[in-house]
Amino acid sequence: MIVFCENSNLIAEQNAAQNDVVFVENQFMDLTPEEFAATYLKTRVPDAVGAAAAKGKGAVEQDSVSAPPSSGGGGGGGAFSWVTSGAVTPVKNQG
């Protein structure tokens, strides 16, 4: 409860000092900056990139990356779906 109260006081101070920005309470009010960073600011590296980095290589090996099939129109696209191929991640909580 102490962290929540401290963050609430910080919001009040920031709102008093600013005219063009309004700070409000949110779902992170009970976290310290360190707790927030440890929980939400983690770097997630895809397996192929992580493996290349572990080997000391700066890039992913060519055979570990595949391009979408071409529809013959020169621009790729067509009926290829990045979602069903697993290239698009689900929407994350941004709010």
N, C-alpha and C positions, 0 to 999 in steps of 0.2 A: 504494500500500500504506500510505502514511503516513495518508491520510484514513481508511481502514478502521480502522487502529489507534487513531486519535484518537476515532473514533466508538465503537469498542469500549470504550475507557476511559471515555467519557462514559456509556455504558450501565451500566457497572459502578458508576460514581459515583452515577448516578440510582437504581439498584436498592439501593445501600447506604443512601441517604438516605430512601427511600420504603418504607412497609410495605404500602400498599394498591394499588400499581401495580407491574407487572413489565414492564420493557423488554427486548426481545429483538432479536437480529440479524435483518435482513431484506434484501431485494434493493436497498435504497437505502444500504447501509453504506459504499459507496465514493464517495458523492457529498457534496460540501460543501453547506451550506444554500443557497448561491447557485446551484450547479449544479442542485440539486433544484428550486428555484423557477423557474429559467429553463426547465427541461424539463417540469415537471408542473403548474405553477400558471399556465398560460396561459389567458387568457379567450378563449373561442370564441363569437363573436357570429354568429347566423344572418344570411345575406345581406340579407334585407329590413330587419332591425333595423340592421345596419351601414350600409346605404344611407341609411336615415332619419337616423341619427346624423351621417353625413357631410354631409347636407344641412342639418344644424342643427335637425332636428326631434326632439322628445322621444319620439315614438311612431311606430309603424309605420303607414303609410297604410292606410286602411280596405280599399281594393281589393286589397291584397297579402295579406290574411288571409281564409281561408275556413273556415266552420264545417262540421261533419259534417252529412250529410243527416239530417233528422228522420224517425223511424219513426212519427210520428203520435201517440206516447204522451206527448208533452210534455216528455220528458226526454232526447231524442236517443237515443243508445245503439242498440239493435236490432242489426243485422248489420254495422254500421260497424266497421272495424278501423283503429285508430290505427297499428298496426304496418305494415300493407300500404299505408297512405296516406303513409308516410314521416315521420310526426310523432314516432315513438318512435326514439330512437337506440339502437345496440347497447350491451350491458352493457360497462362500462369496468372495467379492473383496479382493484379496490378493496382489494387486499390484500397 
